[in-house]
Amino acid sequence: MRLKLSVLDLCHTVLCIGLTLCGEGGVSSVLALGASIICRKMPGLSPKQRIFCEARPDAMVAIGTGARLGIEECRYQFQHSRWNCSSLAQPSLFGPELKVGSREMAFYYAILSAGIAHAITNACSHGNLSYCSCDQDKHGNQDHEKGWRWGGCSADVKHGIRLSKDFVDAREVKRNARTLMNLHNNLVGRKILEKNVRLECKCHGVSGSCTVKTCWVTLPHFREVGYMLKDRYKEAVMVEPMRGRRQQLPTFLKLKRPQSYSKPAETDLVYIDNSPNFCERDNTIGSMGTHGRRCTRTSSLSDNCEHLCCGRGYETFQYTHTWQCHCKFHWCCHVTCSTCSERTQAYMCN
């Protein structure tokens, strides 16, 4: 029986092996040996990513967390669409490249890159990674005009972005249109994260006065990043590669418009292929099909039964929904509730 582990499980295994054998003294050569063994067996990594994994096993834990964060956000944003990210990351978070370069793949690469940068930055702020912590460049500086000074623990988002780039972009080795597309969309995800960090402040003084105000930079909630990238997905632009004069390899992407040589903006998601309809299962394009999906008969959105079921029709079934209701608090100290239920209908695609 073959044992299947996720990237995050494998990374935790690396750390546990090292800490168990080395004691509390820190990560030693034993951990490096364990990392080397585990990284070579980790599914879906490119050669350059394996080298990164062996050099930074502590960062791989955050990378696994960030990849899951990105995939979960992808599934949330597309939960009512024909393509709902369900086929991605199987059996590995970093599996084989899908054949189609659609706008859906553009979103996926961007959200994955952003998720990994977000998780690494968060791990640095909590002191869970070596070689990084809070952003020390801002600490102690003052803004005399606005009357506050830097303090607290500012998120070192630049470090998170740098490590995310080093790891995620390491997959893109071949020089072709799809590689240029993936690299651009990886960058978009990181840019959206970087542009939306927030400034938080706290007042210090007697009786709630604001004699001194300290401020620091925090990461945005990742759900906000998801919504922003979903907006970019809706406005994604189709591009095509431009080849250099002396070589046949593509050198950059330009907008696919007549007589246009303009490059896409750094925050534009880009794609090179039209999207499939995703109605039927096709693993090469990341489609699980819509057979058996729940739909909404009266919806005006993409989960409408006629649209989601691709014209194949749908089945109606009934089920009983139960929940706790009419809850009352009794002094002291317990709550009693009744059980309510209702019979409702649901619909499933043929």
Wavefront OBJ file of the C-alpha trace (Angstrom):
o trace
v 0.000 0.000 0.000
v 1.475 3.311 -1.079
v 1.511 6.078 1.527
v 0.356 9.454 0.255
v 1.306 12.585 2.188
v 0.537 16.195 1.447
v 3.340 18.714 1.005
v 2.542 20.236 4.387
v 2.555 16.813 6.112
v 5.930 16.027 4.577
v 7.345 19.359 5.676
v 6.181 18.787 9.248
v 7.806 15.346 9.084
v 11.118 16.980 8.105
v 10.992 19.317 11.081
v 9.892 16.623 13.521
v 12.724 14.295 12.444
v 15.290 17.042 12.957
v 13.960 18.319 16.272
v 13.540 14.816 17.696
v 17.091 13.767 16.901
v 18.715 17.102 17.632
v 16.813 17.934 20.820
v 15.987 21.517 21.675
v 19.338 22.784 20.480
v 17.944 23.733 17.069
v 18.112 22.435 13.532
v 21.373 20.673 12.766
v 22.903 18.564 10.034
v 20.497 15.766 10.984
v 17.597 17.971 9.916
v 19.430 18.806 6.715
v 19.801 15.091 5.997
v 16.132 14.486 6.753
v 15.167 17.412 4.546
v 17.242 16.051 1.687
v 15.521 12.652 1.857
v 12.004 14.045 2.192
v 12.442 16.754 -0.463
v 13.586 14.191 -3.033
v 10.409 12.167 -2.442
v 8.030 15.119 -2.290
v 5.698 14.862 -5.324
v 5.329 17.643 -7.861
v 8.469 19.678 -7.143
v 10.754 20.813 -9.956
v 14.532 20.256 -9.595
v 15.084 23.876 -8.544
v 12.268 23.643 -6.013
v 13.851 20.530 -4.517
v 17.094 22.471 -4.046
v 15.119 25.252 -2.343
v 13.349 22.669 -0.168
v 16.641 21.137 1.008
v 18.114 24.552 1.787
v 15.043 25.949 3.589
v 12.950 23.131 5.119
v 11.546 25.565 7.695
v 10.208 27.756 4.877
v 8.589 24.712 3.236
v 6.147 24.439 6.138
v 4.973 28.014 5.474
v 4.925 27.329 1.723
v 2.672 24.309 2.234
v 0.375 26.419 4.424
v 0.305 29.192 1.807
v -0.455 26.788 -1.024
v -3.417 25.411 0.897
v -4.528 28.959 1.671
v -4.468 29.818 -2.029
v -6.342 26.684 -3.084
v -9.016 27.140 -0.422
v -9.519 30.744 -1.526
v -9.712 29.627 -5.168
v -12.446 27.156 -4.258
v -14.329 29.820 -2.323
v -14.226 32.353 -5.151
v -15.366 29.795 -7.766
v -17.680 27.653 -5.635
v -20.701 28.428 -7.833
v -18.926 28.185 -11.196
v -18.497 25.259 -13.586
v -14.777 25.346 -12.824
v -14.483 25.328 -9.039
v -10.785 24.478 -8.491
v -11.726 21.015 -7.221
v -9.358 19.231 -9.614
v -6.289 21.207 -8.569
v -3.559 20.025 -6.221
v -4.253 16.322 -6.700
v -2.327 14.428 -5.516
v 0.209 17.206 -4.911
v -0.029 20.917 -4.249
v 2.538 21.397 -7.006
v 1.344 18.916 -9.601
v 1.879 18.780 -13.372
v 1.128 21.835 -15.461
v -2.309 21.788 -17.073
v -2.433 22.014 -20.853
v -4.780 24.971 -21.189
v -3.532 28.522 -20.527
v -6.965 29.939 -19.719
v -7.987 32.822 -17.498
v -8.902 30.244 -14.825
v -5.295 29.067 -14.750
v -4.222 32.712 -14.601
v -6.249 33.170 -11.414
v -4.948 29.927 -9.912
v -1.281 30.812 -10.415
v -1.828 34.307 -9.003
v -3.733 33.178 -5.903
v -1.190 30.425 -5.192
v 1.726 32.862 -5.442
v -0.075 35.382 -3.222
v -1.014 32.708 -0.680
v 2.573 31.512 -0.325
v 3.876 35.089 0.078
v 1.144 35.786 2.662
v 1.942 32.646 4.698
v 5.705 33.226 4.654
v 5.275 36.849 5.779
v 2.917 35.757 8.549
v 5.351 33.061 9.695
v 8.156 35.641 9.837
v 6.057 37.986 11.982
v 5.346 35.170 14.443
v 9.002 34.167 14.664
v 8.440 30.768 13.048
v 11.154 31.093 10.386
v 14.884 31.591 10.528
v 16.489 34.567 8.754
v 13.394 36.778 9.143
v 11.157 38.365 11.743
v 9.400 41.749 11.783
v 10.352 44.465 9.300
v 13.173 46.193 11.159
v 13.746 48.885 8.518
v 10.775 50.931 9.710
v 11.175 50.449 13.453
v 11.908 53.689 15.338
v 11.393 56.046 12.377
v 8.931 58.909 12.768
v 6.502 60.840 10.615
v 6.598 64.300 12.236
v 3.942 65.788 9.944
v 1.335 63.152 10.827
v 2.469 62.878 14.422
v 3.258 59.190 14.748
v 6.254 56.869 14.810
v 6.859 53.349 13.598
v 6.589 50.658 16.266
v 5.134 47.240 16.912
v 5.836 44.399 14.511
v 5.491 45.452 10.884
v 4.934 42.602 8.435
v 8.068 42.015 6.352
v 6.068 41.523 3.172
v 9.107 42.135 0.958
v 10.811 39.082 2.430
v 7.659 36.998 1.962
v 7.375 38.109 -1.646
v 11.038 37.377 -2.305
v 10.836 33.810 -0.973
v 7.543 33.203 -2.770
v 9.158 34.330 -6.026
v 12.230 32.151 -5.464
v 10.098 29.052 -4.906
v 7.058 29.493 -7.174
v 8.904 30.905 -10.197
v 11.473 28.088 -10.011
v 8.989 25.826 -11.827
v 9.084 27.959 -14.974
v 12.180 26.718 -16.793
v 11.140 26.362 -20.446
v 11.027 29.576 -22.474
v 7.597 29.546 -24.109
v 4.334 31.464 -24.077
v 2.898 29.491 -21.169
v 5.988 30.088 -19.056
v 5.796 33.839 -19.673
v 2.080 33.750 -18.822
v 2.670 31.887 -15.563
v 5.515 34.176 -14.481
v 3.413 37.252 -15.168
v 0.424 35.925 -13.195
v 2.675 34.847 -10.318
v 3.868 38.447 -10.175
v 0.306 39.795 -10.241
v -0.601 37.788 -7.144
v 2.389 39.117 -5.230
v 1.787 42.695 -6.402
v -1.845 42.636 -5.253
v -0.719 41.447 -1.824
v 2.018 44.076 -1.581
v -0.223 46.950 -2.659
v -2.871 46.141 -0.047
v -0.917 45.934 3.195
v -2.591 48.007 5.907
v -1.400 50.572 8.414
v -2.558 49.963 11.990
v -1.946 52.416 14.839
v -2.270 52.546 18.608
v -2.435 55.585 20.868
v -0.419 55.870 24.078
v -1.026 58.415 26.815
v -2.698 59.208 30.119
v -6.464 58.550 30.352
v -6.757 57.478 26.748
v -5.033 60.530 25.299
v -2.971 60.171 22.140
v 0.261 61.744 23.317
v 2.224 59.207 21.319
v 0.915 57.140 18.420
v 2.781 54.135 17.086
v 1.948 52.485 13.775
v 2.914 49.294 11.988
v 2.160 47.473 8.729
v -0.091 44.410 8.735
v -1.100 41.941 6.051
v -4.574 42.222 4.515
v -7.069 39.467 5.231
v -6.517 36.907 2.487
v -10.203 36.963 1.585
v -9.669 40.570 0.431
v -6.824 39.418 -1.820
v -9.128 36.738 -3.213
v -11.827 39.256 -4.094
v -9.305 41.573 -5.751
v -7.855 38.781 -7.873
v -11.376 37.638 -8.785
v -11.984 41.153 -10.135
v -8.743 40.875 -12.120
v -9.955 37.502 -13.422
v -13.110 39.100 -14.806
v -11.016 41.733 -16.606
v -8.158 39.418 -17.674
v -6.573 40.225 -21.038
v -5.616 37.831 -23.813
v -1.977 38.011 -24.860
v 0.380 36.441 -27.362
v 4.159 35.980 -27.332
v 6.585 38.188 -29.243
v 9.739 36.529 -30.535
v 13.169 38.107 -30.717
v 14.799 38.791 -34.085
v 17.802 36.545 -33.548
v 16.022 33.654 -31.881
v 12.707 31.888 -32.185
v 12.071 31.816 -28.438
v 9.418 34.268 -27.145
v 10.827 37.225 -25.239
v 7.710 38.984 -23.892
v 3.906 39.009 -24.025
v 1.820 41.645 -25.777
v -1.906 42.268 -25.876
v -3.585 40.189 -28.561
v -5.137 43.033 -30.499
v -4.710 44.132 -34.113
v -1.749 46.489 -34.587
v -0.982 46.398 -30.878
v 2.469 46.033 -29.354
v 1.461 47.074 -25.845
v 2.449 44.962 -22.883
v -0.130 44.101 -20.200
v -0.081 46.098 -16.972
v 1.740 44.547 -14.016
v -1.590 43.935 -12.246
v -3.438 42.498 -15.275
v -4.079 38.778 -15.238
v -3.193 37.390 -18.668
v -4.161 34.270 -20.619
v -3.257 32.770 -23.990
v -6.108 30.269 -24.554
v -9.873 30.647 -24.508
v -11.551 28.927 -21.569
v -13.094 25.474 -22.088
v -16.719 25.063 -21.013
v -15.656 22.718 -18.149
v -18.863 20.686 -18.583
v -17.167 17.286 -18.776
v -14.330 15.739 -16.815
v -10.906 16.346 -18.369
v -7.881 16.168 -16.082
v -5.587 17.773 -18.658
v -7.468 21.081 -18.397
v -8.322 20.875 -14.699
v -12.007 20.079 -15.219
v -13.952 17.716 -12.981
v -17.124 18.296 -14.994
v -20.434 19.329 -13.465
v -22.142 15.933 -13.137
v -23.556 15.599 -9.619
v -23.049 19.289 -8.741
v -25.712 21.074 -6.683
v -27.370 23.932 -8.551
v -29.994 26.613 -7.897
v -33.020 26.567 -10.183
v -34.006 30.225 -9.720
v -30.530 31.754 -9.515
v -29.443 34.471 -11.932
v -25.765 33.693 -11.279
v -23.400 31.024 -12.581
v -24.910 28.365 -10.275
v -28.170 28.493 -12.238
v -29.199 24.911 -13.049
v -29.506 25.510 -16.785
v -26.012 26.990 -16.981
v -24.207 24.821 -14.435
v -25.664 21.575 -15.790
v -24.672 22.500 -19.364
v -28.171 21.797 -20.687
v -28.123 18.142 -19.516
v -30.970 18.707 -17.074
v -31.093 18.145 -13.335
v -32.784 16.024 -10.696
v -34.927 17.337 -7.865
v -34.700 15.770 -4.424
v -35.993 16.626 -0.969
v -34.223 16.654 2.346
v -34.888 17.796 5.910
v -32.777 20.614 7.276
v -32.546 20.763 11.103
v -30.991 23.358 13.385
v -31.107 24.619 16.983
v -33.615 27.421 17.529
v -35.521 29.381 20.216
v -32.475 29.266 22.470
v -32.853 30.692 25.997
v -30.226 31.551 28.559
v -31.004 30.438 32.128
v -29.385 32.002 35.159
v -26.951 30.536 35.972
v -25.495 29.178 33.653
v -26.842 27.095 30.806
v -28.688 27.468 27.527
v -31.642 25.413 26.335
v -32.685 25.190 22.712
v -35.427 23.611 20.695
v -34.820 21.741 17.460
v -36.381 23.227 14.351
v -36.603 21.573 10.968
v -37.974 22.209 7.528
v -38.492 20.151 4.425
v -36.808 21.674 1.399
v -35.932 20.902 -2.191
v -32.540 20.780 -3.811
v -31.319 20.196 -7.352
v -28.437 18.161 -8.756
v -26.976 18.170 -12.277
v -27.384 15.088 -14.432
l 1 2 3 4 5 6 7 8 9 10 11 12 13 14 15 16 17 18 19 20 21 22 23 24 25 26 27 28 29 30 31 32 33 34 35 36 37 38 39 40 41 42 43 44 45 46 47 48 49 50 51 52 53 54 55 56 57 58 59 60 61 62 63 64 65 66 67 68 69 70 71 72 73 74 75 76 77 78 79 80 81 82 83 84 85 86 87 88 89 90 91 92 93 94 95 96 97 98 99 100 101 102 103 104 105 106 107 108 109 110 111 112 113 114 115 116 117 118 119 120 121 122 123 124 125 126 127 128 129 130 131 132 133 134 135 136 137 138 139 140 141 142 143 144 145 146 147 148 149 150 151 152 153 154 155 156 157 158 159 160 161 162 163 164 165 166 167 168 169 170 171 172 173 174 175 176 177 178 179 180 181 182 183 184 185 186 187 188 189 190 191 192 193 194 195 196 197 198 199 200 201 202 203 204 205 206 207 208 209 210 211 212 213 214 215 216 217 218 219 220 221 222 223 224 225 226 227 228 229 230 231 232 233 234 235 236 237 238 239 240 241 242 243 244 245 246 247 248 249 250 251 252 253 254 255 256 257 258 259 260 261 262 263 264 265 266 267 268 269 270 271 272 273 274 275 276 277 278 279 280 281 282 283 284 285 286 287 288 289 290 291 292 293 294 295 296 297 298 299 300 301 302 303 304 305 306 307 308 309 310 311 312 313 314 315 316 317 318 319 320 321 322 323 324 325 326 327 328 329 330 331 332 333 334 335 336 337 338 339 340 341 342 343 344 345 346 347 348 349 350
